[in-house]
Amino acid sequence: MAIVTAPLLSFSATGTVADAITYSRRGGHDVVLKKPSHHTTPSAAQAVQRKKFQDSAHFYIFETIQPAARDAWRRLATYHWGAASGHNVAISAMTGAMTEIPDPSFAIEIATLDPPEVEWTMENVTSNDPGDEVGDFELWCGRSPGLLHFVEKVAIVGTKITSTRFADEEDNQFWVIKKTDRFRSGIFKAW
């Protein structure tokens, strides 16, 4: 099958002929290249990595239905990752966490209790089950998204992570969760 957009005898032919060679224009020059053949079956490692990306992407789409969650990941991208988008930062955080634990827990929403206490609802990335990852999560907060400081370590209790009165500064309105130096939430604005 030939899909050529200009006459084949022309000096500026473009397209693929017989699924074997491709005519194109690069850098102001006409080029003809052999069409590369690709493996159709990914390796086991590639399949695992693709599954991580797929699970992360589905979780991100589900999680960011709430505008606050989407804004939190954008805030994290802006203040801690430079030019990346909130989507890219979230996917990177989730796939990275999945290298350490098969079904990591991430924050999907934040609720203000009695300031300065806040509470996050956690959910598992791979299974979409309520968050149940064991171990301590680090709570960081600050007056601005760019000036966060460590507050305390807290475990998930009943799918929730709740700060304690230890974080007694009401003006610390920006909060993020980390575990093993990986972000487990975007930077949420609590009040």
C-alpha contacts under 8 A as a table, 3 or more apart, distances in Angstrom:
res1	aa1	res2	aa2	distance
1	M	17	V	6.44
1	M	18	A	4.94
1	M	19	D	6.90
2	A	15	G	7.76
2	A	16	T	6.03
2	A	17	V	4.36
2	A	18	A	5.49
2	A	19	D	7.53
3	I	15	G	5.52
3	I	16	T	5.51
3	I	17	V	6.27
4	V	7	P	7.16
4	V	8	L	7.12
4	V	13	A	6.80
4	V	14	T	5.61
4	V	15	G	4.37
4	V	16	T	6.21
4	V	17	V	7.08
5	T	13	A	6.67
5	T	14	T	5.61
5	T	15	G	6.14
6	A	10	S	6.89
6	A	12	S	6.95
6	A	13	A	4.78
6	A	14	T	6.17
7	P	10	S	5.17
7	P	13	A	5.93
8	L	11	F	7.99
8	L	13	A	5.53
9	L	13	A	7.37
10	S	13	A	5.58
11	F	30	D	7.15
12	S	24	S	7.68
12	S	25	R	7.32
12	S	30	D	6.10
13	A	23	Y	5.95
13	A	24	S	6.84
13	A	30	D	7.82
14	T	22	T	7.14
14	T	23	Y	4.47
14	T	24	S	4.65
14	T	25	R	7.17
15	G	22	T	5.49
15	G	23	Y	5.13
15	G	24	S	6.47
16	T	19	D	6.03
16	T	20	A	7.04
16	T	21	I	5.62
16	T	22	T	4.20
16	T	23	Y	6.21
17	V	20	A	6.05
17	V	21	I	5.56
17	V	22	T	6.38
18	A	21	I	7.07
19	D	22	T	7.97
19	D	35	K	6.94
20	A	34	K	5.90
20	A	35	K	5.14
21	I	32	V	6.70
21	I	33	L	5.54
21	I	34	K	4.38
21	I	35	K	4.99
22	T	32	V	5.58
22	T	33	L	5.28
22	T	34	K	6.30
22	T	35	K	6.06
23	Y	30	D	7.31
23	Y	31	V	5.87
23	Y	32	V	4.56
23	Y	33	L	6.65
24	S	30	D	5.90
24	S	31	V	5.43
24	S	32	V	6.44
25	R	28	G	6.23
25	R	29	H	5.41
25	R	30	D	4.48
25	R	31	V	5.87
26	R	29	H	5.31
26	R	30	D	6.46
26	R	31	V	6.89
39	H	42	P	7.03
42	P	45	A	7.90
42	P	46	Q	5.58
42	P	47	A	5.90
43	S	46	Q	5.08
43	S	47	A	6.15
44	A	47	A	5.09
44	A	48	V	6.28
45	A	48	V	5.16
45	A	49	Q	6.25
46	Q	49	Q	5.10
46	Q	50	R	6.03
47	A	50	R	5.11
47	A	51	K	6.12
48	V	51	K	5.13
48	V	52	K	6.37
49	Q	52	K	5.07
49	Q	53	F	6.39
50	R	53	F	5.11
50	R	54	Q	6.06
51	K	54	Q	4.96
51	K	55	D	6.04
52	K	55	D	5.24
52	K	56	S	6.03
52	K	95	T	5.58
52	K	98	M	7.01
53	F	56	S	5.05
53	F	57	A	5.98
53	F	91	I	6.99
53	F	95	T	6.34
54	Q	57	A	5.18
54	Q	58	H	6.22
55	D	58	H	5.27
55	D	59	F	6.11
55	D	125	V	6.70
55	D	126	T	5.58
56	S	59	F	5.12
56	S	60	Y	6.02
56	S	90	A	7.93
56	S	91	I	5.56
56	S	94	M	5.85
56	S	95	T	6.48
56	S	125	V	6.55
56	S	126	T	7.48
57	A	60	Y	5.09
57	A	61	I	6.22
57	A	91	I	6.50
58	H	61	I	5.22
58	H	62	F	6.21
59	F	62	F	5.07
59	F	63	E	5.83
59	F	125	V	5.80
59	F	126	T	7.62
59	F	128	N	7.39
60	Y	63	E	5.01
60	Y	64	T	5.89
60	Y	87	H	7.42
60	Y	90	A	7.06
60	Y	91	I	7.33
61	I	64	T	5.49
61	I	65	I	6.71
62	F	65	I	5.85
63	E	66	Q	6.78
63	E	69	A	6.84
63	E	70	R	7.97
63	E	108	I	5.64
64	T	67	P	6.31
64	T	68	A	7.70
64	T	69	A	5.23
64	T	70	R	4.86
64	T	108	I	7.83
65	I	69	A	7.65
65	I	70	R	7.55
66	Q	69	A	5.57
66	Q	70	R	6.71
66	Q	109	E	7.94
67	P	70	R	5.09
67	P	71	D	6.06
68	A	71	D	5.09
68	A	72	A	6.05
68	A	109	E	7.49
68	A	188	F	7.13
69	A	72	A	4.97
69	A	73	W	6.45
69	A	108	I	6.48
69	A	109	E	6.36
69	A	186	G	6.99
69	A	188	F	7.21
70	R	73	W	5.41
70	R	74	R	6.33
70	R	86	G	7.24
71	D	74	R	4.98
71	D	75	R	6.03
71	D	86	G	7.93
71	D	186	G	7.88
71	D	188	F	7.65
72	A	75	R	5.06
72	A	76	L	6.30
72	A	86	G	8.00
72	A	185	S	7.54
72	A	186	G	4.31
72	A	187	I	4.50
72	A	188	F	4.78
72	A	189	K	7.39
73	W	76	L	5.03
73	W	77	A	6.20
73	W	86	G	4.56
73	W	87	H	7.08
73	W	89	V	7.04
73	W	90	A	6.48
73	W	185	S	7.22
73	W	186	G	4.11
73	W	187	I	6.36
74	R	77	A	5.03
74	R	78	T	6.14
74	R	85	S	6.37
74	R	86	G	4.05
74	R	87	H	7.60
74	R	186	G	7.38
75	R	78	T	5.11
75	R	79	Y	6.15
75	R	86	G	7.34
75	R	145	P	7.05
75	R	186	G	6.89
75	R	187	I	5.86
76	L	79	Y	5.43
76	L	80	H	5.60
76	L	81	W	6.96
76	L	86	G	6.97
76	L	89	V	7.63
76	L	145	P	7.55
76	L	186	G	5.37
76	L	187	I	5.39
77	A	80	H	5.68
77	A	81	W	4.80
77	A	82	G	6.23
77	A	83	A	7.18
77	A	84	A	5.70
77	A	85	S	5.75
77	A	86	G	5.20
77	A	89	V	6.02
78	T	81	W	6.10
78	T	82	G	5.50
78	T	83	A	6.93
78	T	84	A	7.42
78	T	85	S	7.74
78	T	86	G	7.97
79	Y	82	G	6.52
79	Y	145	P	6.43
79	Y	146	G	5.37
80	H	146	G	7.26
81	W	84	A	6.02
81	W	89	V	7.49
84	A	88	N	6.18
84	A	89	V	6.52
85	S	88	N	5.21
85	S	89	V	6.28
86	G	89	V	5.14
86	G	90	A	6.12
87	H	90	A	5.23
87	H	91	I	6.20
88	N	91	I	5.21
88	N	92	S	6.02
89	V	92	S	5.12
89	V	93	A	6.11
90	A	93	A	5.12
90	A	94	M	6.11
90	A	185	S	8.00
90	A	186	G	7.65
91	I	94	M	5.14
91	I	95	T	6.01
92	S	95	T	5.38
92	S	96	G	5.91
93	A	96	G	5.17
93	A	97	A	6.12
93	A	182	R	6.30
93	A	183	F	6.03
93	A	184	R	7.03
94	M	97	A	5.11
94	M	98	M	6.24
94	M	104	P	7.71
94	M	125	V	7.46
94	M	184	R	7.71
95	T	98	M	5.04
95	T	99	T	6.71
96	G	99	T	5.42
96	G	100	E	7.36
96	G	182	R	7.63
97	A	100	E	5.45
97	A	101	I	6.35
97	A	104	P	6.32
97	A	182	R	6.92
98	M	101	I	5.02
98	M	102	P	5.18
98	M	103	D	6.45
98	M	104	P	6.30
99	T	102	P	7.09
101	I	104	P	5.81
102	P	126	T	7.53
103	D	124	N	5.74
103	D	125	V	5.84
103	D	126	T	5.22
103	D	127	S	6.88
103	D	133	E	7.84
104	P	124	N	5.41
104	P	125	V	5.90
104	P	126	T	7.50
104	P	131	G	7.97
104	P	133	E	6.29
105	S	122	M	5.92
105	S	123	E	5.15
105	S	124	N	4.22
105	S	125	V	6.17
105	S	131	G	5.12
105	S	132	D	6.78
105	S	133	E	5.77
105	S	184	R	7.28
106	F	122	M	5.34
106	F	123	E	5.50
106	F	124	N	6.26
106	F	125	V	6.87
106	F	131	G	7.26
106	F	184	R	4.90
106	F	185	S	5.98
107	A	110	I	7.59
107	A	120	W	5.92
107	A	121	T	5.66
107	A	122	M	4.41
107	A	123	E	6.36
107	A	177	I	7.75
107	A	184	R	6.34
107	A	185	S	5.21
108	I	120	W	7.21
108	I	121	T	5.84
108	I	122	M	5.90
108	I	123	E	6.67
108	I	185	S	7.49
109	E	120	W	5.63
109	E	121	T	5.48
109	E	122	M	7.63
110	I	118	V	6.88
110	I	119	E	5.63
110	I	120	W	4.41
110	I	121	T	6.46
110	I	188	F	7.11
110	I	190	A	7.08
111	A	118	V	5.76
111	A	119	E	5.19
111	A	120	W	6.32
111	A	190	A	7.07
112	T	115	P	6.60
112	T	116	P	7.83
112	T	117	E	6.44
112	T	118	V	4.65
112	T	119	E	6.42
112	T	190	A	6.02
112	T	191	W	7.17
113	L	116	P	7.55
113	L	117	E	5.40
113	L	118	V	5.40
113	L	119	E	6.91
114	D	117	E	5.41
114	D	118	V	7.52
115	P	118	V	7.11
115	P	170	E	5.83
116	P	165	R	7.05
116	P	167	A	6.38
116	P	168	D	5.69
116	P	169	E	6.13
116	P	170	E	4.80
116	P	171	D	7.97
116	P	172	N	7.51
117	E	162	T	7.16
117	E	163	S	5.35
117	E	164	T	6.00
117	E	165	R	6.42
117	E	167	A	7.18
117	E	168	D	7.90
118	V	162	T	5.84
118	V	163	S	5.52
118	V	190	A	7.13
119	E	160	K	6.55
119	E	161	I	5.56
119	E	162	T	4.26
119	E	163	S	6.38
120	W	160	K	5.54
120	W	161	I	5.19
120	W	162	T	6.46
121	T	131	G	7.61
121	T	159	T	6.15
121	T	160	K	4.84
121	T	161	I	6.75
122	M	130	P	6.27
122	M	131	G	4.48
122	M	132	D	7.79
122	M	156	I	7.87
122	M	159	T	5.49
122	M	160	K	5.79
122	M	161	I	7.25
123	E	128	N	6.02
123	E	129	D	5.84
123	E	130	P	4.50
123	E	131	G	3.90
123	E	132	D	7.56
123	E	159	T	7.23
124	N	127	S	5.88
124	N	128	N	4.98
124	N	129	D	5.35
124	N	130	P	6.06
124	N	131	G	4.99
124	N	132	D	7.26
124	N	133	E	7.81
125	V	128	N	5.48
125	V	129	D	7.88
130	P	159	T	5.61
131	G	156	I	7.39
131	G	159	T	4.76
131	G	160	K	7.43
132	D	156	I	6.57
132	D	157	V	7.98
132	D	158	G	7.66
132	D	159	T	5.98
133	E	156	I	7.06
134	V	155	A	6.94
134	V	156	I	7.03
135	G	155	A	5.78
135	G	156	I	7.78
136	D	153	K	5.52
136	D	154	V	5.06
136	D	155	A	4.50
136	D	156	I	7.60
136	D	179	K	7.27
137	F	153	K	5.35
137	F	154	V	5.30
137	F	155	A	5.88
137	F	156	I	7.90
137	F	177	I	6.56
137	F	178	K	5.89
137	F	179	K	5.01
138	E	150	F	7.14
138	E	151	V	7.45
138	E	152	E	5.88
138	E	153	K	4.52
138	E	154	V	6.51
138	E	177	I	5.63
138	E	178	K	5.00
138	E	179	K	5.84
139	L	150	F	6.15
139	L	151	V	5.56
139	L	152	E	5.47
139	L	153	K	6.14
139	L	154	V	7.39
139	L	163	S	7.54
139	L	175	W	7.14
139	L	176	V	6.11
139	L	177	I	4.93
139	L	178	K	6.57
140	W	148	L	5.85
140	W	149	H	5.24
140	W	150	F	4.41
140	W	151	V	5.38
140	W	152	E	7.44
140	W	175	W	5.70
140	W	176	V	5.33
140	W	177	I	6.28
140	W	178	K	7.65
141	C	147	L	7.95
141	C	148	L	4.83
141	C	149	H	5.52
141	C	150	F	6.68
141	C	151	V	6.76
141	C	172	N	5.79
141	C	173	Q	7.00
141	C	174	F	5.36
141	C	175	W	4.36
141	C	176	V	6.41
142	G	145	P	6.68
142	G	147	L	5.62
142	G	148	L	4.34
142	G	149	H	6.10
142	G	171	D	7.64
142	G	172	N	4.45
142	G	173	Q	6.30
142	G	174	F	5.42
142	G	175	W	6.84
143	R	147	L	6.75
143	R	148	L	7.39
143	R	171	D	5.87
143	R	172	N	4.57
143	R	173	Q	5.76
143	R	174	F	6.24
144	S	147	L	5.41
144	S	148	L	7.00
144	S	172	N	7.71
144	S	173	Q	7.46
144	S	174	F	6.15
145	P	148	L	6.32
145	P	174	F	5.86
145	P	175	W	7.91
145	P	187	I	6.70
148	L	174	F	7.66
148	L	175	W	7.72
151	V	166	F	7.48
151	V	167	A	6.21
152	E	163	S	7.84
152	E	166	F	7.57
152	E	167	A	7.85
154	V	161	I	6.71
154	V	162	T	7.31
154	V	163	S	7.21
155	A	161	I	6.37
156	I	159	T	5.85
156	I	160	K	5.34
156	I	161	I	4.87
156	I	162	T	7.94
157	V	160	K	5.33
157	V	161	I	6.32
163	S	166	F	7.65
163	S	167	A	7.11
164	T	167	A	6.29
165	R	168	D	5.42
169	E	172	N	5.77
170	E	173	Q	6.96
172	N	175	W	7.66
173	Q	189	K	5.64
173	Q	190	A	5.13
173	Q	191	W	5.60
174	F	187	I	6.23
174	F	188	F	5.61
174	F	189	K	4.61
174	F	190	A	6.06
175	W	187	I	5.41
175	W	188	F	5.22
175	W	189	K	6.41
175	W	190	A	6.96
176	V	183	F	7.44
176	V	184	R	7.55
176	V	185	S	5.76
176	V	186	G	6.00
176	V	187	I	4.74
176	V	188	F	6.30
177	I	183	F	5.99
177	I	184	R	5.20
177	I	185	S	5.40
177	I	186	G	7.68
178	K	181	D	6.00
178	K	182	R	5.34
178	K	183	F	4.34
178	K	184	R	5.09
178	K	185	S	7.23
179	K	182	R	5.32
179	K	183	F	6.53
179	K	184	R	6.69
183	F	186	G	7.19
185	S	188	F	7.83
